[in-house]
Amino acid sequence: MKLSTKHLLGIKDLTTEDIQLILSTATNFKDVLQRPVKKVPSLRDVTIVNLFYENSTRTRFSFELAEKRLSADTLNFAASNSSAAKGETLLDTVNNILSMKVDMVVMRHSASGAPHFLSKHIPAAIINAGDGINEHPTQALLDAFSMIEKFGSLKGLKVAIIGDIMHSRVALSNIYLLKKMGAEIMVAGPPTLIPKYITEALGVRVEYNVKNALQWCDVANVLRIQLERQNQPLFSSLREYNLAYGISRKLLESIGKEITIMHPGPINRGVELDSDVADGPSSIVLNQVENGVAVRMAVLYLLSGT
Amino acid sequence: MKTILSEQQVALTVKRLAHQVLEQHLKLDNTVIIGLQPRGIFLSDRMVHELSALVEPASISYGKLDITFYRDDVRTELHVANKTDIPFSIEGKQVVLIDDVLWTGRTIRAALDALLDFGRPSKVELCVLIDRRFNRQLPIQPDYTGRAIDTITTQKVKVFWKEKDGNDCVELIS
């Protein structure tokens, strides 16, 4: 049994069977990570390059750890201290790395579609670790894994994605995945940060009032305000955003029901999420990070055979 | 197609294997039984059932081991992983590994690697229902054998279990 695709470019290309296979394999890897020897020899003959054209802590560490737990050899690339800074093109850089016998590429890039472009030109398997404002498939998979761990299934689960929907690749990948797995989805945030026609295009509910969204949902996936991707001000100030759309303990208590809080990180504390919520009992933020390693091990393992 | 073991023979063989293991390990107090996923666990389930009639059931340590991530053919064929469940330490224990068919020896090689990641057993033994004696690719031999048979590479040995396939028997398919 294997995945229907050679690369993981986005959730959009995956079938529900693919998603189920990845998540069930991740369960096995999560078991491996609880053992005294947290390592298996599956990919000991595979070399993987982590090509990060954009900053990252969690995702890069998570991929690197996943690769090491699978016994793969890893190379790390950061655009800021490489020849990319001298003007080398993406394709040149990758072809040079591949000529040193590298089998898989994990890639993050600020341009949407960069891994798709690469997949048309190189033979290695490519895993998208986030491309611009398009997709971040492994984040959506680990979010799904964490939700299933807590609720047993995604079917009929009410998930509100709150915040900067417009610039979020996490939101898009989550919407694709949750739809395929039968969850109900609502996006909430300021009108300037929610794309027009999103209901028509993706079939999600839209809500501009965060309290209403919280009242509706079982899970709130709170997104980071991505100041680096906004080239014009879309709300007046961070403080005003916090007052209108931030999740505070007081707001959660006023709902009167238990809501699971998720966040893909890094958290802007006091903007989209207050500290006492982020660190509170209903937050599964750190479980998400823990599950990230197992989910990425599953993806790497399943794509290595092709 | 030829029947190697009938339903009655499977039952008798399982009983004998359980007695043979007990003969070597008496009270099973320093011994653990580990069945190999996915198909070895039917045999290990049966043997543990037999053993619990012979010794104090609480003294039997029984685990299941999945070797998918330790295989040496990951690059040619992808297998779906199963659950590993070893809820005790194997450090210093005598381990009886149980699988349905021993042939090339590669599964057992992977199982030994997987097992050693859980600790350092004092001894590892191998118990199989069927030993296909020809075409071994690694120096691995069973300690307890249900039935040893001589086959050629193109033949297939299939072990059927009531729980999974509806009836108990072992067949040789040419």
Interface residues (C-beta under 8 A of the other chain):
Chain A: M1 K2 L21 S24 T25 N28 F29 D31 V32 R35 P36 V37 K39 V40 P41 S42 L43 D45 L70 Y301 L302 S304 G305
Chain B: D66 T68 F69 Y70 R71 V74 R75 T76 E77 L78 H79 V80 A81 N82 K83 T84 D113 A114 D117 F118 G119
